[in-house]
Amino acid sequence: MIYRNWQGTDIPALGFGTYELNNEDAANMVVEAAKIGYRHFDTAQMYHNEEGVGRGLKKSGLARDDYFLTTKVWFDQFQSGDLQTSVMESLRKLDHEFVDLLLLHWPNDDVPLEETIAALNEVKNLGMTRLIGISNFPTALIEQAVSLTNIPLTVNQVEYHPYLDQSKVLESLRERDMLLTAYCPIARGSVMKDPILKDIAAKYGKSPVQVTLRWLLQQDSVMAIPKSGSPKNAAANFDIFDFELSDGDMAAIKGLANPDGRLIDPSFAPEWDKAA
Ligand SMILES: NC(=O)c1ccc[n+]([C@@H]2O[C@H](COP(=O)([O-])OP(=O)(O)OC[C@H]3O[C@@H](n4cnc5c(N)ncnc54)[C@H](OP(=O)(O)O)[C@@H]3O)[C@@H](O)[C@H]2O)c1
């Protein structure tokens, strides 16, 4: 496993995503993922599977100190009071006393960011989470969030894969001693069919998905959370710690980025950074 050390906390850089798994599938897959070796799990209020993820973690037999658990507050819970109550509800569903990382799922310009960040700081001070962060924040909003928080932010979770240039966000996060967690890290499976990734993968005896995940983790400050509902794919996605991509292959994969590469762009999305 590769770890990111953030101010003394070691975080497994490869996590297990759970979006679109229902409670039952999430519980089963978390048990499988734990057997494979995953020690970092990602859920959210909006996934409606916190109960399943929590149940899977208990059933896995892993000690609480041995895994890293993230959940996210949905943006309709960003007013002070609502946020705190929603996190209590998340902890009840997860059947956990605290999570390791709590994220604001998407920016919401209907609620002052100052109010939301203050509530996020409060739940951290109450011990409901060990670390706090943001998700889907472009550079202008990262700057604002960092300026408003009393407690350092650990992570910005954003879409990142070979087809999407995130160099501006990554540079901004590194300057602020923050980490980037890549969601949709394998572009929802579409990297499988990429001829350039196939060629690179063949050289290492790996698949395009494995090469893509390796490419993400070979970048400083980057973590990745591929999702799978299949034990076979989840195991393949974890089998990336026995090879290293050359600088030339790292650059070739970076070159696959294109202006239409973004997959997740809902109507409530913020104004994204333009590609570098
Ligand atoms: N913060 C946010 O706003 C946000 C947004 C989106 C996602 N996320 C998080 O990031 C996680 C990952 O993103 P994602 O689920 O959207 O996309 P993803 O991980 O890029 O792709 C998941 C898709 O790839 C397939 N897949 C997985 N491993 C594979 C393999 N080895 N070979 C072939 N296909 C494979 C999966 O199918 P099978 O299930 O059949 O394996 C699934 O269809 C989510 O689960 C969630 O935790 C966060």
The ligand as a Tripos MOL2 file, in Angstrom:
@<TRIPOS>MOLECULE
LIG
   48    52     1     0     0
SMALL
NO_CHARGES

@<TRIPOS>ATOM
      1 N1        -17.4240   13.5690   -4.4330 N.am      1 LIG1
      2 C1        -18.1860   13.3350   -5.4650 C.2       1 LIG1
      3 O1        -18.9550   14.1920   -5.9190 O.2       1 LIG1
      4 C2        -18.1300   11.9840   -6.1160 C.ar      1 LIG1
      5 C3        -18.6890   11.8000   -7.3910 C.ar      1 LIG1
      6 C4        -18.6000   10.5420   -7.9660 C.ar      1 LIG1
      7 C5        -17.9750    9.5020   -7.2930 C.ar      1 LIG1
      8 N2        -17.4560    9.6980   -6.0320 N.ar      1 LIG1
      9 C6        -16.7890    8.6070   -5.2840 C.3       1 LIG1
     10 O2        -15.7640    8.0560   -6.0940 O.3       1 LIG1
     11 C7        -15.9970    6.6590   -6.2750 C.3       1 LIG1
     12 C8        -15.4960    6.2120   -7.6200 C.3       1 LIG1
     13 O3        -16.1440    6.8930   -8.6690 O.3       1 LIG1
     14 P1        -17.2230    6.1940   -9.6320 P.3       1 LIG1
     15 O4        -17.8360    5.0280   -8.9360 O.co2     1 LIG1
     16 O5        -18.1390    7.2370  -10.1110 O.co2     1 LIG1
     17 O6        -16.3440    5.7360  -10.8910 O.3       1 LIG1
     18 P2        -15.0950    4.7710  -11.1210 P.3       1 LIG1
     19 O7        -14.5710    4.2330   -9.8640 O.co2     1 LIG1
     20 O8        -14.1760    5.5190  -12.0520 O.co2     1 LIG1
     21 O9        -15.7200    3.5980  -12.0120 O.3       1 LIG1
     22 C9        -16.6170    2.6570  -11.5070 C.3       1 LIG1
     23 C10       -17.0720    1.7930  -12.7070 C.3       1 LIG1
     24 O10       -15.9390    1.0980  -13.2300 O.3       1 LIG1
     25 C11       -16.2070   -0.3140  -13.2290 C.3       1 LIG1
     26 N3        -14.9720   -0.9930  -12.8290 N.ar      1 LIG1
     27 C12       -14.3660   -0.9910  -11.6110 C.ar      1 LIG1
     28 N4        -13.2400   -1.7230  -11.6080 N.ar      1 LIG1
     29 C13       -13.1230   -2.2040  -12.8700 C.ar      1 LIG1
     30 C14       -12.1730   -3.0520  -13.4900 C.ar      1 LIG1
     31 N5        -11.0940   -3.4970  -12.8240 N.pl3     1 LIG1
     32 N6        -12.3590   -3.3730  -14.7970 N.ar      1 LIG1
     33 C15       -13.4320   -2.9010  -15.4780 C.ar      1 LIG1
     34 N7        -14.3680   -2.0950  -14.9390 N.ar      1 LIG1
     35 C16       -14.2190   -1.7550  -13.6420 C.ar      1 LIG1
     36 C17       -17.2930   -0.5170  -12.1920 C.3       1 LIG1
     37 O11       -18.0580   -1.6470  -12.5600 O.3       1 LIG1
     38 P3        -18.2270   -2.8880  -11.5170 P.3       1 LIG1
     39 O12       -18.9160   -2.3200  -10.3130 O.co2     1 LIG1
     40 O13       -19.0340   -3.8510  -12.2900 O.co2     1 LIG1
     41 O14       -16.8250   -3.3970  -11.2090 O.co2     1 LIG1
     42 C18       -18.1070    0.7640  -12.3360 C.3       1 LIG1
     43 O15       -19.0040    0.6640  -13.4310 O.3       1 LIG1
     44 C19       -17.5150    6.5210   -6.0550 C.3       1 LIG1
     45 O16       -17.9180    5.2100   -5.8340 O.3       1 LIG1
     46 C20       -17.7170    7.4420   -4.9030 C.3       1 LIG1
     47 O17       -17.2970    6.8150   -3.6910 O.3       1 LIG1
     48 C21       -17.5180   10.9270   -5.4600 C.ar      1 LIG1
@<TRIPOS>BOND
     1     1     2 1
     2     2     3 2
     3     2     4 1
     4     4     5 ar
     5     4    48 ar
     6     5     6 ar
     7     6     7 ar
     8     7     8 ar
     9     8     9 1
    10     8    48 ar
    11     9    10 1
    12     9    46 1
    13    10    11 1
    14    11    12 1
    15    11    44 1
    16    12    13 1
    17    13    14 1
    18    14    15 2
    19    14    16 1
    20    14    17 1
    21    17    18 1
    22    18    19 2
    23    18    20 1
    24    18    21 1
    25    21    22 1
    26    22    23 1
    27    23    24 1
    28    23    42 1
    29    24    25 1
    30    25    26 1
    31    25    36 1
    32    26    27 ar
    33    26    35 ar
    34    27    28 ar
    35    28    29 ar
    36    29    30 ar
    37    29    35 ar
    38    30    31 1
    39    30    32 ar
    40    32    33 ar
    41    33    34 ar
    42    34    35 ar
    43    36    37 1
    44    36    42 1
    45    37    38 1
    46    38    39 2
    47    38    40 1
    48    38    41 1
    49    42    43 1
    50    44    45 1
    51    44    46 1
    52    46    47 1
@<TRIPOS>SUBSTRUCTURE
     1 LIG1         1 GROUP 0 **** ****
